[in-house]
Amino acid sequence: MNFMKISALTFCVFFVLSFFPALAQEKPVFKVLTYNIYHGENPEIADSSNLAQLAKLIIQLQPEVIALQEVDSMTTRSERVNGEKVNIVEYLSNATGYQGYFAKAMDYAEGGYGEAVLVKKGSEYYTQNLPTPAGGEPRAMAWVKLELKNQEELYFGATHLCHELAENRIAQIAAITSYAETLKGAVIWAGDLNFAPDSKEYKSISDKWKDAGLLKGDNSPTYDSPNGKRIDYVWFQSGQFELVDYEVLKAPFSDHYPVLVTLRYIHPSKIKQ
């Protein structure tokens, strides 16, 4: 190929990339995992830990960020299951190389119980205490600012809503979405929300938020029981992300199934007005 042909080819490539920037730089794609881990115990085998299997699953899937529910920290229950008191977040962080953050919802069995996030790279961790106007167990939300390449601020929240009372769940949804609106960047939140898609709690969520399972058209149960329903979710802001994939994984390590969502981040300047 002579010099003139090379120059012409180079010009054509430059022309295409200049007018179609998406070809020059693909929008960031990343995975989000949410999983109720049954306090680190295998529900099929009493007093048997599931932590090693959880760590292997995380390493295999390589999500960017993980929401964990039913997390124990240094409880006598973790001692019964593991032979010693265990900080589950610390264990999984050390086993996977992820950063971990525990949001304690309440004191429990000489230790703590609540929610957690694991993230490849994050900062600005925060615990939001959620309302319980009808009483019942305290609940919390773990927040983190994700640090991904080539994007502006992105926040992620992980929670486990009240398992008893719809009044509490509605109030907790309102608190979560109100706080999310104060954040300067795009937001994703996920967790075991303890309601089905046909519930009044679900219907209380603004259409500003998109349900990954609904977008995929997948209503598979996420709770492993004869009457199991879809109660574990990943929500993201409309216009900030594109759904690439949604999967309910049939992992046998808990009484819930992990939900894996792949998203593509849309830079604000690329959002159609």
C-alpha positions as CSV (number, residue, x, y, z in Angstrom):
1,M,0.0,0.0,0.0
2,N,1.5,3.3,-1.0
3,F,1.6,6.5,1.0
4,M,-1.4,8.2,-0.7
5,K,-3.6,5.2,0.1
6,I,-2.5,5.1,3.7
7,S,-3.2,8.8,4.1
8,A,-6.6,8.4,2.6
9,L,-7.4,5.5,4.9
10,T,-6.2,7.5,8.0
11,F,-8.4,10.5,6.9
12,C,-11.5,8.2,6.6
13,V,-11.0,6.7,10.1
14,F,-10.5,10.2,11.6
15,F,-13.7,11.4,9.8
16,V,-15.8,8.5,11.1
17,L,-14.6,8.8,14.7
18,S,-15.0,12.6,14.7
19,F,-18.7,12.4,13.7
20,F,-19.5,9.2,15.6
21,P,-17.8,9.6,19.0
22,A,-19.5,6.5,20.4
23,L,-17.3,4.4,18.1
24,A,-14.2,6.1,19.6
25,Q,-15.1,5.5,23.2
26,E,-17.7,3.0,24.3
27,K,-20.0,4.1,27.1
28,P,-19.0,2.3,30.4
29,V,-20.7,-1.0,31.0
30,F,-20.7,-2.5,34.5
31,K,-22.5,-5.2,36.6
32,V,-24.6,-4.7,39.7
33,L,-25.3,-7.7,42.0
34,T,-27.8,-7.8,44.8
35,Y,-28.0,-10.8,47.2
36,N,-29.7,-11.6,50.4
37,I,-27.1,-13.9,51.9
38,Y,-29.1,-15.5,54.8
39,H,-26.7,-14.2,57.5
40,G,-23.9,-16.2,56.0
41,E,-25.5,-19.7,56.6
42,N,-26.5,-22.3,54.1
43,P,-30.3,-22.7,54.6
44,E,-30.2,-26.3,53.5
45,I,-27.5,-27.4,56.0
46,A,-27.9,-26.0,59.5
47,D,-24.7,-24.5,61.1
48,S,-22.9,-24.6,57.7
49,S,-21.3,-21.4,56.4
50,N,-21.9,-20.2,52.9
51,L,-19.2,-17.5,52.9
52,A,-16.6,-19.4,50.9
53,Q,-19.2,-20.1,48.1
54,L,-20.3,-16.5,48.2
55,A,-16.7,-15.3,47.7
56,K,-16.2,-17.6,44.8
57,L,-19.4,-16.5,43.1
58,I,-18.4,-12.8,43.4
59,I,-14.9,-13.5,42.0
60,Q,-16.5,-15.4,39.1
61,L,-19.1,-12.8,38.3
62,Q,-16.9,-9.7,38.8
63,P,-19.7,-7.2,39.4
64,E,-18.6,-3.6,39.9
65,V,-20.7,-3.2,43.0
66,I,-22.7,-5.6,45.3
67,A,-25.6,-5.1,47.6
68,L,-25.8,-7.6,50.5
69,Q,-28.7,-8.1,52.9
70,E,-29.0,-10.1,56.2
71,V,-25.4,-9.4,57.1
72,D,-24.0,-10.3,60.5
73,S,-21.0,-8.7,62.2
74,M,-19.4,-10.4,65.1
75,T,-22.6,-12.1,66.3
76,T,-23.0,-15.2,68.4
77,R,-25.0,-16.6,65.4
78,S,-21.9,-16.2,63.1
79,E,-19.9,-18.0,65.8
80,R,-22.4,-20.9,65.8
81,V,-22.2,-21.1,62.0
82,N,-18.4,-20.5,61.5
83,G,-16.9,-21.7,64.8
84,E,-15.9,-18.1,65.7
85,K,-17.5,-14.6,65.6
86,V,-17.1,-13.3,62.0
87,N,-17.4,-9.8,60.5
88,I,-19.0,-11.0,57.2
89,V,-18.1,-7.8,55.3
90,E,-14.5,-8.0,56.3
91,Y,-14.4,-11.7,55.4
92,L,-15.8,-11.2,52.0
93,S,-13.7,-8.1,51.4
94,N,-10.5,-10.0,52.2
95,A,-11.6,-13.1,50.2
96,T,-12.5,-11.1,47.0
97,G,-10.3,-8.0,47.1
98,Y,-13.3,-5.7,47.1
99,Q,-13.8,-2.7,49.4
100,G,-16.5,-3.4,52.0
101,Y,-18.8,-1.2,54.0
102,F,-21.3,-2.4,56.7
103,A,-24.4,-0.3,57.5
104,K,-25.6,-1.6,60.9
105,A,-29.4,-1.5,61.2
106,M,-29.5,-2.8,64.8
107,D,-27.6,-4.5,67.6
108,Y,-28.1,-8.3,67.5
109,A,-26.6,-11.3,69.3
110,E,-23.7,-9.4,70.8
111,G,-22.8,-7.9,67.5
112,G,-24.5,-6.1,64.6
113,Y,-27.0,-6.9,61.8
114,G,-27.7,-4.9,58.7
115,E,-26.8,-4.2,55.1
116,A,-23.6,-4.0,53.2
117,V,-21.9,-3.0,50.0
118,L,-18.9,-4.4,48.3
119,V,-17.3,-2.3,45.6
120,K,-14.2,-2.5,43.4
121,K,-13.5,1.2,44.0
122,G,-15.6,3.6,46.0
123,S,-15.6,6.5,48.5
124,E,-18.0,8.6,50.6
125,Y,-19.7,5.7,52.4
126,Y,-22.8,6.6,54.4
127,T,-25.4,4.8,56.5
128,Q,-29.0,6.1,56.1
129,N,-31.3,5.0,59.0
130,L,-34.7,4.3,57.5
131,P,-38.1,5.1,59.2
132,T,-40.3,2.5,60.9
133,P,-43.5,4.4,61.6
134,A,-45.4,1.2,62.4
135,G,-42.7,-0.2,64.6
136,G,-40.7,-3.4,64.0
137,E,-37.1,-4.1,63.3
138,P,-34.8,-1.1,62.5
139,R,-33.7,-0.9,58.9
140,A,-30.8,0.9,57.2
141,M,-29.3,1.8,53.7
142,A,-25.7,1.6,52.8
143,W,-24.6,4.3,50.3
144,V,-21.3,4.6,48.4
145,K,-20.0,6.8,45.6
146,L,-18.7,4.6,42.8
147,E,-15.5,5.4,41.1
148,L,-15.6,4.2,37.5
149,K,-13.6,5.3,34.6
150,N,-14.7,8.1,32.2
151,Q,-17.8,9.2,34.1
152,E,-19.1,11.8,36.5
153,E,-20.5,11.1,39.9
154,L,-22.4,7.9,40.4
155,Y,-24.0,6.7,43.7
156,F,-25.2,3.3,44.8
157,G,-27.4,2.3,47.7
158,A,-28.1,-1.1,49.2
159,T,-31.0,-1.9,51.5
160,H,-33.4,-4.5,53.0
161,L,-36.8,-3.2,53.7
162,C,-39.2,-4.2,56.5
163,H,-40.4,-7.8,56.2
164,E,-43.6,-7.3,58.2
165,L,-45.5,-4.1,57.5
166,A,-46.4,-2.3,54.2
167,E,-46.6,1.0,56.0
168,N,-43.0,0.8,57.0
169,R,-41.9,-0.2,53.5
170,I,-43.8,2.7,51.9
171,A,-42.1,5.1,54.3
172,Q,-38.7,3.6,53.7
173,I,-39.1,3.9,49.9
174,A,-40.0,7.6,50.3
175,A,-36.9,8.2,52.5
176,I,-34.6,6.4,50.1
177,T,-35.9,8.2,47.0
178,S,-35.9,11.6,48.8
179,Y,-32.3,11.2,49.8
180,A,-31.3,10.0,46.3
181,E,-32.7,13.2,44.9
182,T,-30.2,15.2,47.0
183,L,-27.2,13.5,45.4
184,K,-25.5,15.4,42.6
185,G,-24.9,12.4,40.3
186,A,-26.7,9.4,38.8
187,V,-28.1,6.9,41.3
188,I,-28.7,3.2,41.4
189,W,-30.3,1.4,44.4
190,A,-30.9,-2.3,45.1
191,G,-31.8,-4.9,47.6
192,D,-34.4,-7.2,49.2
193,L,-37.5,-5.0,49.3
194,N,-40.0,-7.6,50.6
195,F,-42.8,-6.7,48.1
196,A,-44.0,-8.0,44.8
197,P,-44.5,-6.0,41.6
198,D,-48.2,-6.0,42.1
199,S,-48.0,-4.4,45.5
200,K,-48.9,-0.8,46.6
201,E,-45.3,-0.4,47.7
202,Y,-44.1,-1.0,44.2
203,K,-46.7,1.3,42.8
204,S,-45.6,4.1,45.2
205,I,-42.2,4.3,43.4
206,S,-42.0,7.2,41.0
207,D,-41.7,6.6,37.3
208,K,-38.4,8.5,37.5
209,W,-37.0,5.1,38.6
210,K,-36.7,2.1,36.3
211,D,-37.0,-1.6,37.5
212,A,-34.4,-3.7,35.7
213,G,-36.5,-6.8,35.9
214,L,-39.6,-5.1,34.5
215,L,-37.6,-3.7,31.6
216,K,-36.2,-7.2,30.8
217,G,-39.8,-8.7,31.1
218,D,-38.5,-11.2,33.6
219,N,-40.7,-11.8,36.7
220,S,-38.9,-14.8,37.9
221,P,-39.1,-15.4,41.7
222,T,-36.0,-14.2,43.6
223,Y,-37.1,-16.0,46.8
224,D,-36.6,-19.7,47.0
225,S,-39.9,-21.1,48.3
226,P,-43.1,-22.7,46.9
227,N,-44.7,-19.3,47.0
228,G,-41.6,-17.4,46.0
229,K,-42.1,-14.0,44.3
230,R,-39.9,-11.4,42.8
231,I,-38.9,-9.3,45.8
232,D,-35.2,-8.4,45.1
233,Y,-34.7,-5.5,42.8
234,V,-32.2,-3.1,41.0
235,W,-33.6,0.4,40.4
236,F,-31.9,3.1,38.3
237,Q,-32.7,6.6,37.2
238,S,-34.6,7.0,33.9
239,G,-32.3,8.6,31.3
240,Q,-29.1,7.9,33.1
241,F,-28.6,4.3,32.2
242,E,-29.4,1.7,29.6
243,L,-30.2,-1.9,30.6
244,V,-27.9,-4.4,28.9
245,D,-28.9,-7.5,30.7
246,Y,-30.9,-8.9,33.7
247,E,-30.5,-12.3,35.3
248,V,-31.8,-14.2,38.3
249,L,-29.1,-16.7,39.1
250,K,-30.1,-20.1,40.5
251,A,-27.3,-20.1,43.1
252,P,-28.1,-22.5,46.0
253,F,-26.3,-20.6,48.8
254,S,-29.2,-18.8,50.4
255,D,-33.0,-18.7,50.5
256,H,-32.9,-15.9,48.0
257,Y,-31.4,-15.9,44.5
258,P,-28.8,-13.3,43.5
259,V,-29.9,-10.8,40.9
260,L,-27.3,-9.7,38.4
261,V,-27.9,-6.6,36.3
262,T,-25.6,-5.2,33.6
263,L,-26.0,-1.5,32.8
264,R,-24.5,1.0,30.4
265,Y,-23.9,4.5,31.9
266,I,-25.1,7.4,29.7
267,H,-23.0,10.5,30.1
268,P,-25.3,13.5,30.8
269,S,-24.1,15.3,27.6
270,K,-25.3,12.3,25.6
271,I,-28.8,12.1,27.0
272,K,-31.4,13.2,24.5
273,Q,-33.3,16.3,25.7
